[in-house]
Amino acid sequence: MDYHVVVNHEEQYSIWPDGRDLPDGWRHEGARGTREDCLAHIDRVWTDLCPLSARRS
C-alpha cells in the first residue's frame, strides 16, 4: 500500500493511505511511497514539532 505525506495548517505532518479522501484541514505535501519511506521523509523535514500558531506567538 502506498501512502502520501500530508500536512495541516499548523504545519504538523502525518501519512495518509493512497486513494482515501483527506480530512478537512489537511493537504498533500508532495512525498509519496511506502509507509516507511513516508515516515523517514517526515523525520527529515519536520524538525520543529511546535505547532505554527505557537511559534508565531
C-alpha positions in Angstrom: 0.0 0.0 0.0 1.2 3.5 -0.9 0.9 6.5 1.4 1.1 10.3 1.0 2.8 12.7 3.4 0.2 15.2 4.4 0.4 18.5 6.4 -2.2 20.7 8.1 -2.5 24.4 8.6 -0.3 24.1 11.8 2.5 22.5 9.8 2.0 19.2 11.5 2.8 16.1 9.4 1.2 12.8 9.0 0.8 10.0 6.5 -2.4 9.1 4.7 -3.3 6.0 2.6 -3.4 6.5 -1.1 -6.9 6.6 -2.6 -8.6 7.9 0.6 -10.1 11.4 0.8 -8.2 13.7 3.1 -9.9 15.0 6.2 -10.7 18.8 6.3 -7.7 20.9 7.0 -5.1 18.6 5.5 -3.3 18.8 2.2 -0.8 16.7 0.3 2.8 17.7 1.0 4.2 16.0 -2.1 6.1 12.9 -0.8 4.6 9.5 -1.6 5.7 5.9 -1.1 5.7 3.1 1.4 4.8 3.8 5.0 8.4 3.5 6.0 9.5 5.9 3.2 6.9 8.5 4.2 7.8 8.3 7.9 11.5 8.7 7.0 10.7 11.8 4.9 8.7 13.2 7.9 11.7 12.6 10.2 13.9 14.6 7.8 11.6 17.6 7.2 9.6 18.0 10.4 12.3 19.4 12.6 10.2 21.7 14.8 7.3 19.8 16.3 5.8 23.0 17.8 2.6 24.0 16.0 2.8 27.1 13.7 0.4 29.1 15.9 2.7 28.6 19.0 5.8 29.5 17.0 4.1 32.8 15.9 3.2 33.9 19.4 
